[in-house]
């Protein structure tokens, strides 16, 4: 009897160590759609958690870049995906909100199922290191003499929203869209545009290497790596804007499947190897549960709706 009991206890212990997510999801792999090209914030975020999420779920994680139309091509595609957990999507706020409000896409943000929030970061207003622009005020002043050029990621993305807000503050410029944040940063480094506003984490390596000079940050406080860079507010430009990246399921995804992903991402966020990867890259982690992420999504939607006329006017020139 004691041997039987010992065998049962051993079996229970072994089973407790095995990942249970894969059976619950009932899929062989999970495809992660990425709305922009390689090297941008969404792409880097997805590929950084890829290995660790696979460990948590016990299935292959397959990132897939689906760029185009400022993230709308990816969102439109995901809107019709099966809700069985085989496909999830990384996307950004306020980009996904702007896409619905300013255009007439096939998707509605409120119908996607929020799964998990991962990061939150500001934009780095960047210029070429040999530029005459030594401060944000220099950019503002020069724009009164001629229209400047600003590199960004597509129409409707965070860069574009910042462009619209800067126009409202009197910065005369033309917005030039690129396929990813990395491409936009390279446009500045190559001297093809006057300035850009890459995500802070994307721009940091270029800033540290002296390939760009950052004159302002769009967050409330200057983040790690940019301690000596003033915020836009400190420069007299009353703008605070962040890019928030997280996961979405297609419409109709069951709460139980969302809970599986939520538990898995909680595990990723507790993985010391993943956290070390993030620390090395100065990744702006801001983990949020499905409920918290949903609140952030809806808040972003209200914020963009409040400037709907400005956004529609701007994209009308596309």
N, C-alpha and C positions, 0 to 999 in steps of 0.2 A: 504493500500500500504506500509506504514511504517513497519507494522508487517511482511509482506512478505519479505521486504528487510532485516529486522533484522534477520529473519529466515534463509535467504540465506547466509548472512554474518556469522552467527553462524555455519552453516553447513560447509562453506568453512574453517573456523577456526579449527573446529574439524577434518576435513579431513587432514588439513595441519599438524596436530600433529600425525597422524597415519603413521607407517612405510609403505613405498611404494615398498621396495625392493622385498618382497616376491612375490607379484603379477608379478613383472617384471621378476623375475627368473623363475616363474611358476614351482617350485619344492617344495616338502614338507620338505625335509632335504638336507643338503650338507655334503657329506662325505669328510673328510680331511685325505688323505693318508700321513703316516709318514714313512720315509725310514729306520728308525732304531728302536731298542728296547726301552723299557720304561726307563726313567731316563736320556736319552741323550739330547743334545741341541735341536734337532728337535722336540722331543716328548714334552719337557717342553715348548717350544715356542708355539706349537699348542694348548696344553691344557690350557695355560695361556690366550690365546685370545678366547678360545671356547665360553665361556658364553657371552662375550661382542660382538663377531661377531653375535651370535644368536640374541641378542637384536637389532643390527643394521639391520639385514636382515629379522627378524621376522620368521625364520625357525629354526629347530633343526640343530645343528652342531655335527657331529659324527666323532670323531677322530678314525683312524684305523691304527695300527702299521703293516707295511708290510716289515719286515726286511729281509736282505739276500743279499749276494754278494756286499757288500759295497754300498748299496743303489740302485743297478741296478734292483733288483727284483721289487721294487716299481716303478721305472721309466718305466720299460718295461710294467708293468701292466697299468700304467696311460696313456701310449702312445695310448692305444686302447679304452680308456674310452669315453663316449659320451660327446660332447662339450656343453651340455645344462646348465652347471652350477651345476649339481648334484654332481660332484666330482671335487675337486681340490687337489693339492699336495704341501706339504711342502718339500723343498729340499735345499741342501747346495751347495754353491760354495766354492772350486772348485770341490767338490766330483762328482757332476753330469757331469761336463765337463770331468773329468778324466775317468769316466765310459765309455763315448763314445770314447775317444781318445785311451785309452789303451786296450779296449776290443772290441768285435763285438756285441754290444747289439741290441735290436730291435728298440731302440729309437734314435732320433737325437735331440740334445739340441735345435738347431735352429727351430725345428718344434713345440716344446712346446710354449705355449703362456704365457709370463711373466705377472703376475698380480700385485704383490706388494712385495717390499723388507721390511723386518722387523728388522733384527739385523745384527750386524757385530762385530766380536770379534777375539782376538788372541788366541794362545794356551799357556797353562801354563806348562812349563817343570817341572815336579814334581817327587820327590823322597820320600822314606820313611823317617820319621823324625829322625829315629835312624841310618840312612845311614851315611857312611863316606863322602858322597858327600855334601859339604857345599856351593859349587858354580858350575856354569856350566863348568868352567874350570876344576874342579875336575873330572867331568864326562868325559870330553874330554881327560884328562890325563890318566885316568884309562882305557879308551877304547884302548889306545895304548899298554896296557899290556894284555888285554883279550877282546874278543867280548862281549859287554854288551847286555842286552835285553830291548826292548822298547815295552810297551803295547800301542795299538791303536785301532781304530774302523775300522775293515774291511780293504780290499785292495782298494786303489783308493780314500779313504776319506782324509780329510785334514791332519789327523795324519800321514797317509802314505806318503803324499807329503812332509810333514816336515821331515819324516824319510829319504826320498830320498835326500833332500837338505842337511841334516846333514851328510849323508854318503859322499856327495860330498865335504863337508867341513872337512872331515877326522875323523868323529866320527864313530868308528868301532862298529857296533851293529847289532843285529838280530831283525827284526820287528815281533811282535806277535799280530795278529788281534783278537779283541773281538767283541761282538755283539752291544755294546753301550759304550758311554763315561763313564757311571757309572761303568760298568764292568771293563773297563780299569783302572779306578782310584782305584777300589777295588783290582786289581792285584798288584798295587804298595803298597797299604796299607797293604796287606797281605804278602808282601815281596816276591811275586812270580816273579816280574820283577824288573830290576834295576831302570827304570824310565818310565814315561808316559808323554803324552802331551794332557791332556783333554782341552776342551774349557774353557776359563778363567772363565765364569760364572758357569759352571758345577763343576769346581775344587775349587771355592771360599769357599763354606761351609766347605769342608774338610780341606782347608788351615786355615781357621779361627778357626776350632776346633782342630788344631794341629795334624790331622790325616795324612797330607802330608806336605812336605816342598817344596816350589816353588822356584827354583833357577834362572829362566829366563822367560821372556814373549816374544812372537813372534811379537808383534805390534811395531809401531814406537815409542810410548810412553807407559809407564806403566799405566794401567787403574785403576779406583777406586777399592780399596781393595788390590791392589798390589803396592801401592806407593813406598814401600821400596825394591821392587824386580827389578833388572836391566833387561833391554831388551837384547835380543840376540846380537843386534848390539853393545850395550854398553859392552857386554862380549867379543867382538872381533869376533863374528860370524855374518857375513853380511847377515842376513835372516830376511825378514819381510813377514809374512804370516797371513791371516785372514780367518775365516769361516764366510761366509755371507749367512744368511738364509732368504728365501722368498717363495712366492707362485707361482705355475705354473698351467695353465689350459692345458687340452689336446689339441692336434692339431685341428685346425678348430674352436676354441672358438670365438664367435662373439665379435666384439669390444664393442657392447652395454652391453653384459654380463660382460666383463672385467671392463667396466665403473661402473657397479653396485657394483662389488666387491671392486673396487678402492675407490669408495665413502664410502662404508661400513667400509673399513679399515681406511680411513681418520677419520671416526667417532670414531672408536676404539681408535685411537691414540690421540683423544681429550677427551676421557673419563677419568675423574680424578681417578675413582676407578681402572681402568686398569693401569694407570700411577703409582698409588701408589703401586699396586702389583709388577710392574716392579722395582720401586725404592727399595722396600723391598728385592727383589731378586737380586739387582744390575744387572738387565738385560740390555744388551748393545743395546738399541734401536737405530735403524738407518733407519727410515721410508723412503721408496722410492716409487715414483709413478711407474705405469706400464712402462712408457717410461724410467725413470731413472733405474729401475730394469733390463730392457732389455739391456741397455748399460753396466751395471755391469756384466751381464751374458756373453755378447759377449767379454768383456775385459778379463774376467776370462778364457774364451775359448782360446783366443790368448795367454795368459800367459802359460797355460798348454801345448798348442801346441808348444811353444818355447822350452820345455824340453821333448818333446814327446819321444825321444829315451831313455832318462833316465827312464821315467815312464814305457815304454814298457819293458825295461830290468829288472826293479824291479818287475813288475807283472809277468814276465816270470818265476820267482822263486817261484810263488805262488803254 
